[in-house]
Amino acid sequence: MSLWKKTAAALMMAAGTFAATTAATPAFAQPLEGGELYQGEQALYDAARDEGLVVSFDTGPTWANWAAQFKAFKARYPGVEIVYNDLGSAATVVALDKSRNRPQADTAYYFAGSALDAAEKGVVADFKPVNFDRLPEPFRHPAGQWFTIHSLNVAFLVNTKLVKQVPQSWADLLGEAYRNSVVYLDPRTAGQGQVVTIAAAFGNGGSMDDVQPGIDYLGRLHKAGNVLRTVGTTPYAQFVKGEIPIWIGYENDGLKAKYVDGMGDDVAVVIPAEASAAAPYAISLVKDGPNPNAGKLWLNYIMTDKGQTTFAEGFVRPSVPGVKLPDEVLAKLPEAPQIRPVDVAKARDAKPAIDAGWSKAVLGQ
């Protein structure tokens, strides 16, 4: 059975269990603690409690502080459970397309370039959450079929117990000292892998209009013998366990490992000196999803100032301008002037070239 079929079966079983439970137990009105965060929140919560469940695609709990979002959401909205999976951005779009006649998901999260693909395939719905109009226009679909919720910076996450000389640049990483040390996500299936390729392009003379230098760089990294493996989903648990010397990933995972999950000074988080990339990530309401009110409640919560602050507490940079963050959170999000923003539309357009070019440069296909 394929990963997608196993995931779909598991989600259907979970959804069926919750549906049976909620059908047997009437949902009585339950006032929200502290009043409404936005107008209409109580009515939407009441409708969501009747559904009892939100199915959230590609929100793995170790990624982007989703575990804290789940906890906060369930604490605020008793009676609305969350089921999730961790497929990867491109794979999520494939899953939505395959299940369009019987959608399993209520919401879908992905690299923003994949969000454009989902909108073009007609598998996501119009929905403008709270704070939608505060987003800059390039970071939202006009009708709300997708909208960005945070951005992530590409960095080298280095286990200093395993790596004695911490690389500071893309050029450093090609050195002999880093044989069989580097892990990153497959750019063909994971949004992070695509953004890593773009970041490598930025750091090696390329641009959003010319990603070939990034593809060539990754090819050289493999040929040098420095890549331990590529993976399909985030290897955070393996990194924290000390199984990965260097992960080309996102800054927030390194900061979480450092400040939250016990690695402390055993992890260094390095923004490559030449240049790197800031990737916008987006979310959508799935068209004809099984629990539309619960899906809307979930998306609204993520976009409130409270939800945006939860991202920042996990070292993820919020997308809604003007959210006031605690000083202790800001102190752990250092400025990096060499970071360049990823253009969402150009990233989507570059994906076929990245897929084909990476396969040729790395796999010889």
C-alpha positions as a printed NumPy array, in Angstrom:
array([[  0.   ,   0.   ,   0.   ],
       [  1.354,   3.443,  -0.917],
       [  2.129,   6.068,   1.747],
       [ -0.771,   8.186,   0.461],
       [ -3.231,   5.285,   0.632],
       [ -2.074,   4.353,   4.15 ],
       [ -2.414,   7.975,   5.245],
       [ -5.85 ,   8.325,   3.695],
       [ -7.021,   5.094,   5.328],
       [ -5.768,   6.207,   8.737],
       [ -7.408,   9.61 ,   8.422],
       [-10.688,   8.082,   7.266],
       [-10.659,   5.735,  10.272],
       [ -9.936,   8.605,  12.662],
       [-12.563,  10.825,  11.073],
       [-15.116,   8.03 ,  11.219],
       [-14.426,   7.445,  14.906],
       [-14.862,  11.119,  15.74 ],
       [-17.958,  11.394,  13.549],
       [-19.56 ,   8.493,  15.411],
       [-18.672,  10.053,  18.756],
       [-20.02 ,  13.487,  17.874],
       [-23.17 ,  12.004,  16.369],
       [-23.858,  10.197,  19.651],
       [-23.125,  13.253,  21.814],
       [-25.068,  16.461,  21.103],
       [-22.883,  19.59 ,  21.068],
       [-24.272,  22.127,  23.531],
       [-23.196,  25.752,  23.301],
       [-20.016,  26.367,  25.258],
       [-18.937,  29.976,  25.841],
       [-15.417,  30.864,  24.757],
       [-13.06 ,  31.673,  27.593],
       [-12.228,  35.383,  27.696],
       [-14.708,  36.331,  24.997],
       [-14.257,  36.374,  21.229],
       [-10.911,  36.916,  19.502],
       [-12.857,  38.135,  16.459],
       [-16.483,  38.815,  15.569],
       [-18.392,  35.601,  14.872],
       [-15.904,  33.291,  16.617],
       [-18.521,  31.873,  19.013],
       [-20.998,  30.997,  16.254],
       [-18.26 ,  29.384,  14.172],
       [-17.065,  27.4  ,  17.194],
       [-20.595,  26.139,  17.845],
       [-20.848,  24.949,  14.225],
       [-17.381,  23.376,  14.396],
       [-18.309,  21.484,  17.572],
       [-21.17 ,  19.893,  15.674],
       [-18.558,  18.549,  13.233],
       [-16.13 ,  17.681,  16.034],
       [-12.984,  17.368,  13.953],
       [-10.609,  19.163,  11.61 ],
       [ -8.336,  17.188,   9.261],
       [ -5.167,  19.219,   8.726],
       [ -2.875,  18.037,   5.915],
       [  0.927,  18.374,   6.108],
       [  1.139,  19.91 ,   9.588],
       [  3.603,  17.501,  11.204],
       [  3.851,  18.421,  14.91 ],
       [  7.645,  18.853,  14.991],
       [  7.452,  21.357,  12.129],
       [  6.999,  25.151,  12.515],
       [  5.619,  24.844,  16.077],
       [  2.486,  23.027,  14.931],
       [  2.453,  20.968,  18.147],
       [  1.998,  24.173,  20.165],
       [ -0.686,  25.375,  17.737],
       [ -2.576,  22.082,  18.164],
       [ -2.375,  22.343,  21.951],
       [ -3.544,  25.965,  22.039],
       [ -6.359,  25.325,  19.549],
       [ -7.719,  22.333,  21.47 ],
       [ -7.5  ,  24.236,  24.757],
       [ -9.523,  27.118,  23.333],
       [-12.037,  24.949,  21.468],
       [-12.942,  21.86 ,  23.54 ],
       [-14.815,  19.32 ,  21.46 ],
       [-12.969,  20.06 ,  18.21 ],
       [-10.166,  17.554,  17.666],
       [ -7.317,  17.717,  15.13 ],
       [ -6.066,  14.922,  12.88 ],
       [ -2.951,  15.662,  10.833],
       [ -0.326,  14.109,   8.576],
       [  3.137,  15.053,   7.268],
       [  3.297,  14.471,   3.513],
       [  5.488,  17.276,   2.145],
       [  4.276,  20.228,   0.082],
       [  4.233,  18.767,  -3.422],
       [  2.887,  15.441,  -2.171],
       [  0.065,  17.291,  -0.411],
       [ -1.084,  18.812,  -3.706],
       [ -0.988,  15.36 ,  -5.31 ],
       [ -3.044,  13.962,  -2.426],
       [ -5.652,  16.716,  -2.728],
       [ -5.917,  16.141,  -6.464],
       [ -6.294,  12.365,  -6.096],
       [ -9.029,  12.736,  -3.486],
       [-10.918,  15.601,  -5.172],
       [-14.048,  13.463,  -5.63 ],
       [-14.072,  12.511,  -1.956],
       [-11.899,  14.993,  -0.066],
       [-10.34 ,  13.77 ,   3.165],
       [ -8.725,  17.039,   4.271],
       [-10.27 ,  20.224,   5.602],
       [ -7.106,  22.319,   5.35 ],
       [ -3.773,  21.995,   3.554],
       [ -0.432,  23.586,   4.455],
       [  2.51 ,  23.868,   2.081],
       [  5.308,  25.94 ,   0.638],
       [  3.547,  28.86 ,  -1.049],
       [  4.678,  27.764,  -4.514],
       [  2.695,  24.555,  -4.028],
       [ -0.298,  26.613,  -2.905],
       [ -0.43 ,  28.171,  -6.374],
       [ -0.514,  24.665,  -7.858],
       [ -3.391,  23.671,  -5.575],
       [ -5.365,  26.755,  -6.607],
       [ -4.793,  26.049, -10.297],
       [ -5.979,  22.451,  -9.848],
       [ -9.211,  23.703,  -8.307],
       [ -8.92 ,  21.702,  -5.083],
       [ -9.049,  24.618,  -2.613],
       [-11.873,  26.957,  -1.642],
       [-12.296,  30.706,  -1.332],
       [-11.903,  31.76 ,   2.308],
       [-10.59 ,  34.981,   3.797],
       [ -9.63 ,  34.468,   7.448],
       [ -9.197,  37.128,  10.089],
       [ -6.264,  39.47 ,   9.362],
       [ -6.357,  38.49 ,   5.679],
       [ -6.374,  42.122,   4.569],
       [ -3.26 ,  42.856,   6.653],
       [ -1.172,  40.564,   4.458],
       [  0.753,  42.17 ,   1.583],
       [ -0.932,  41.35 ,  -1.73 ],
       [  1.877,  39.073,  -3.016],
       [  1.295,  36.816,  -0.008],
       [ -2.395,  36.065,  -0.532],
       [ -4.685,  34.821,  -3.279],
       [ -7.22 ,  37.55 ,  -4.2  ],
       [-10.163,  35.34 ,  -3.215],
       [ -8.421,  33.651,  -0.298],
       [ -7.695,  30.281,  -1.927],
       [ -4.338,  30.452,  -0.155],
       [ -2.621,  32.893,   2.181],
       [  0.782,  32.911,   3.825],
       [  0.974,  32.3  ,   7.556],
       [  4.717,  32.491,   8.216],
       [  8.161,  32.432,   6.575],
       [ 11.232,  30.289,   7.234],
       [ 14.927,  31.044,   6.677],
       [ 17.279,  28.44 ,   5.199],
       [ 20.233,  27.73 ,   7.493],
       [ 22.917,  25.161,   8.256],
       [ 21.93 ,  23.294,  11.432],
       [ 25.185,  21.862,  12.752],
       [ 25.677,  19.297,  15.522],
       [ 28.889,  20.603,  17.091],
       [ 29.542,  17.288,  18.848],
       [ 29.876,  15.634,  15.45 ],
       [ 31.324,  18.573,  13.483],
       [ 34.353,  20.304,  14.983],
       [ 34.69 ,  23.104,  12.426],
       [ 31.316,  24.736,  11.812],
       [ 30.823,  25.715,   8.133],
       [ 29.984,  29.378,   7.65 ],
       [ 29.302,  29.438,   3.915],
       [ 28.153,  27.404,   0.939],
       [ 31.789,  27.292,  -0.161],
       [ 32.886,  25.865,   3.202],
       [ 30.347,  23.061,   2.966],
       [ 32.089,  21.618,  -0.106],
       [ 35.215,  20.963,   1.969],
       [ 36.666,  17.536,   2.708],
       [ 35.941,  17.946,   6.428],
       [ 32.232,  17.402,   5.735],
       [ 32.307,  14.004,   3.997],
       [ 29.083,  12.009,   4.614],
       [ 27.748,  14.774,   6.846],
       [ 24.958,  16.646,   5.062],
       [ 21.238,  15.858,   5.017],
       [ 18.534,  17.844,   3.211],
       [ 15.02 ,  17.275,   1.896],
       [ 14.321,  16.009,  -1.622],
       [ 13.377,  19.081,  -3.712],
       [ 11.092,  17.047,  -5.952],
       [  8.602,  16.282,  -3.172],
       [  9.273,  18.689,  -0.296],
       [  8.903,  22.457,  -0.324],
       [ 11.878,  22.797,   1.99 ],
       [ 14.061,  20.966,  -0.513],
       [ 12.926,  23.324,  -3.25 ],
       [ 13.756,  26.351,  -1.095],
       [ 17.162,  24.904,  -0.187],
       [ 17.889,  24.704,  -3.922],
       [ 16.837,  28.342,  -4.356],
       [ 18.953,  29.386,  -1.359],
       [ 21.94 ,  27.577,  -2.861],
       [ 21.28 ,  29.449,  -6.105],
       [ 21.241,  32.786,  -4.244],
       [ 24.541,  31.857,  -2.611],
       [ 26.218,  30.851,  -5.858],
       [ 25.414,  33.67 ,  -8.247],
       [ 21.881,  32.643,  -9.188],
       [ 18.488,  34.259,  -8.761],
       [ 14.775,  33.509,  -8.874],
       [ 15.088,  33.702, -12.658],
       [ 18.13 ,  31.404, -12.735],
       [ 18.086,  28.519, -10.24 ],
       [ 20.619,  26.433, -12.175],
       [ 23.545,  27.534,  -9.944],
       [ 21.699,  26.021,  -6.974],
       [ 21.109,  22.752,  -8.811],
       [ 24.761,  22.673,  -9.883],
       [ 25.893,  23.356,  -6.323],
       [ 23.895,  20.443,  -4.903],
       [ 25.297,  18.23 ,  -7.649],
       [ 28.833,  19.212,  -6.582],
       [ 27.971,  18.561,  -2.948],
       [ 26.91 ,  15.012,  -3.822],
       [ 29.896,  14.394,  -6.081],
       [ 32.209,  15.52 ,  -3.281],
       [ 30.753,  12.754,  -1.105],
       [ 29.5  ,  15.219,   1.472],
       [ 25.808,  14.25 ,   1.373],
       [ 24.85 ,  11.569,   3.868],
       [ 21.327,  11.261,   2.455],
       [ 18.285,  13.132,   1.181],
       [ 14.963,  12.57 ,   2.936],
       [ 11.277,  12.978,   2.17 ],
       [ 10.032,  14.584,   5.389],
       [ 11.587,  16.657,   8.13 ],
       [ 14.306,  14.711,  10.026],
       [ 14.016,  16.794,  13.198],
       [ 13.829,  13.83 ,  15.579],
       [ 16.938,  12.267,  14.039],
       [ 18.793,  15.569,  14.3  ],
       [ 17.969,  15.983,  17.983],
       [ 19.026,  12.37 ,  18.64 ],
       [ 22.466,  13.194,  17.239],
       [ 22.141,  11.142,  14.058],
       [ 22.722,  14.03 ,  11.604],
       [ 25.943,  16.08 ,  11.535],
       [ 24.666,  18.896,   9.275],
       [ 21.113,  19.526,   8.15 ],
       [ 20.496,  22.166,   5.481],
       [ 17.067,  23.089,   6.739],
       [ 15.19 ,  25.894,   8.381],
       [ 16.483,  28.208,  11.092],
       [ 13.521,  27.556,  13.391],
       [ 14.304,  23.848,  13.752],
       [ 17.849,  24.624,  14.857],
       [ 16.667,  27.248,  17.337],
       [ 14.054,  24.857,  18.697],
       [ 16.682,  22.148,  19.142],
       [ 18.941,  24.668,  20.884],
       [ 16.484,  26.368,  23.218],
       [ 13.675,  23.851,  23.709],
       [ 14.768,  20.279,  23.096],
       [ 17.985,  20.152,  25.067],
       [ 20.796,  20.458,  22.521],
       [ 21.942,  23.849,  23.811],
       [ 25.445,  24.705,  22.629],
       [ 25.651,  21.36 ,  20.809],
       [ 23.838,  22.959,  17.873],
       [ 24.982,  25.912,  15.782],
       [ 22.527,  27.714,  13.507],
       [ 24.332,  29.376,  10.602],
       [ 22.839,  31.544,   7.867],
       [ 25.297,  31.012,   4.957],
       [ 27.513,  34.05 ,   4.524],
       [ 27.036,  34.492,   0.768],
       [ 23.213,  34.547,   0.815],
       [ 20.198,  32.495,   1.806],
       [ 16.426,  32.43 ,   1.315],
       [ 13.281,  33.236,   3.3  ],
       [ 10.435,  30.986,   2.227],
       [  6.764,  31.908,   2.629],
       [  4.482,  29.067,   3.707],
       [  0.754,  29.115,   3.04 ],
       [ -2.425,  27.322,   4.015],
       [ -5.806,  26.76 ,   2.34 ],
       [ -9.33 ,  25.628,   3.055],
       [ -9.902,  22.473,   1.012],
       [-12.783,  22.559,  -1.462],
       [-15.701,  20.397,  -0.283],
       [-13.782,  19.235,   2.787],
       [-15.729,  17.092,   5.273],
       [-15.642,  19.62 ,   8.143],
       [-15.751,  23.12 ,   6.624],
       [-16.662,  25.001,   9.803],
       [-13.93 ,  23.317,  11.826],
       [-11.521,  24.046,   8.99 ],
       [-12.447,  27.737,   9.023],
       [-12.144,  27.87 ,  12.816],
       [ -8.639,  26.381,  12.581],
       [ -7.51 ,  28.78 ,   9.847],
       [ -8.934,  31.79 ,  11.661],
       [ -7.134,  30.833,  14.854],
       [ -3.781,  30.499,  13.068],
       [ -4.21 ,  33.995,  11.628],
       [ -5.156,  35.737,  14.887],
       [ -2.415,  37.652,  16.681],
       [ -2.444,  34.843,  19.236],
       [ -1.849,  32.172,  16.605],
       [  0.826,  34.256,  14.882],
       [  2.612,  34.74 ,  18.214],
       [  2.577,  30.966,  18.721],
       [  4.539,  30.599,  15.485],
       [  7.089,  33.153,  16.706],
       [  7.43 ,  31.317,  20.018],
       [  8.591,  28.362,  17.916],
       [ 11.163,  30.602,  16.155],
       [  9.008,  30.885,  13.03 ],
       [  8.602,  34.355,  11.563],
       [  4.913,  35.447,  11.399],
       [  3.443,  36.68 ,   8.123],
       [  0.877,  39.134,   9.541],
       [  2.52 ,  42.568,   9.835],
       [  2.346,  44.408,  13.132],
       [  1.971,  41.438,  15.475],
       [  3.588,  42.484,  18.761],
       [  5.993,  39.788,  19.928],
       [  7.474,  39.352,  23.408],
       [ 11.021,  40.732,  23.785],
       [ 12.387,  37.314,  24.767],
       [ 11.066,  35.888,  21.493],
       [ 12.493,  38.713,  19.384],
       [ 15.914,  38.251,  20.989],
       [ 16.117,  34.711,  19.584],
       [ 15.23 ,  35.742,  16.014],
       [ 18.448,  37.42 ,  14.852],
       [ 18.643,  39.726,  11.872],
       [ 20.335,  38.263,   8.787],
       [ 20.764,  40.889,   6.044],
       [ 21.966,  38.285,   3.525],
       [ 18.505,  36.673,   3.519],
       [ 16.525,  37.186,   0.298],
       [ 12.763,  36.635,  -0.028],
       [ 11.505,  33.872,  -2.283],
       [  9.123,  35.062,  -5.003],
       [  6.157,  32.684,  -4.765],
       [  5.121,  32.712,  -8.429],
       [  8.686,  32.393,  -9.694],
       [  9.348,  29.542,  -7.269],
       [  6.345,  27.686,  -8.635],
       [  7.501,  28.32 , -12.195],
       [ 11.009,  27.103, -11.323],
       [  9.844,  23.801,  -9.856],
       [  9.892,  21.751, -13.105],
       [ 13.455,  22.927, -13.779],
       [ 14.481,  22.067, -10.219],
       [ 12.862,  18.62 , -10.41 ],
       [ 14.475,  17.72 , -13.723],
       [ 17.787,  19.449, -13.045],
       [ 18.24 ,  17.927,  -9.594],
       [ 17.411,  14.436, -10.885],
       [ 20.057,  14.834, -13.579],
       [ 22.732,  16.476, -11.41 ],
       [ 22.296,  14.201,  -8.395],
       [ 20.808,  10.943,  -9.671],
       [ 22.094,  10.993, -13.248],
       [ 18.55 ,  10.561, -14.575]])
